[in-house]
């Protein structure tokens, strides 16, 4: 399985919970899913999304928020 196949399958899983294509949330989810696939690999990311689709994006979301804060406020040492 490659990244694009995993992305399509994971987004399909997330859309089952009401995520709508074209929305800002969908665009953010695609970026988070892409990062997750890069970090875990396509197969592991798909398995994780299948097991815990409700919590799949939570960790990455928190990590992205911290990263944004570090970039905006480097003096805070977060």
N, C-alpha and C positions, 0 to 999 in steps of 0.2 A: 504494500500500500504506500502511496506517495502522499506528500503534504496536501495536494489539492483534493485527493479522494477523501482524506481524513477531514479536511475542512468542510467539505460538502456534507459528509455524514454527521459531523458534530453540529453543524448549523441546523441540520434537519432535526436533530434531537432537541436542540434549544428552542426551535420554533414550535415544537409540540407544546411547550409551556407558555405560548402566547407571544413570543418574540416575533415582531413583524418586520419583514424585509423593507428596506428603505428608510427606516426610522434611525434616529441618532443612536438609540440603544443597540440596534442591530449592527451599525457601523463600529461602535465601540466593542461589541462582542466579537466581531470578526478580528479586530486587532488583538484582543486578548487571546482568542483561540489560536491565532497565528503564533503569538509568543509562546503559548503553552505547547504547541506542536514543535516549535523550535527547541524548547527546553527538554521536553519529554520524549520526543519522537512521535511520528504519526500513530503508530499502533497503541502505545501507552496512553497517549492523549485521548484517543477514541475510547479505550477501555475505561479510563477515568470518567469521561463524560457519560458513558453508558451507566456506570455504577452510581454516580452521584451528580446527576445533571443539575439539580437545584443548587448545589454548592460548587459547581465546576469553576465558575468565574470569580468566586469570592476572593480567593487568595491572590490571584493575579491582579484583581482590582485594587486590593489594599497595597500590594507591592508597587503598582503604577502610581498610586496616590503618593506614597512615600518618595518615589523617584522624582515625581513632579515637585514635591516640596523641597527635596534636596537641591534640585536645579534652581528653584526660585529663591531659596533661602540657604545658601551654602554655609553661612555663618552659624546656623543652628546646630550643626553636627548631629543630625538625626540618624 
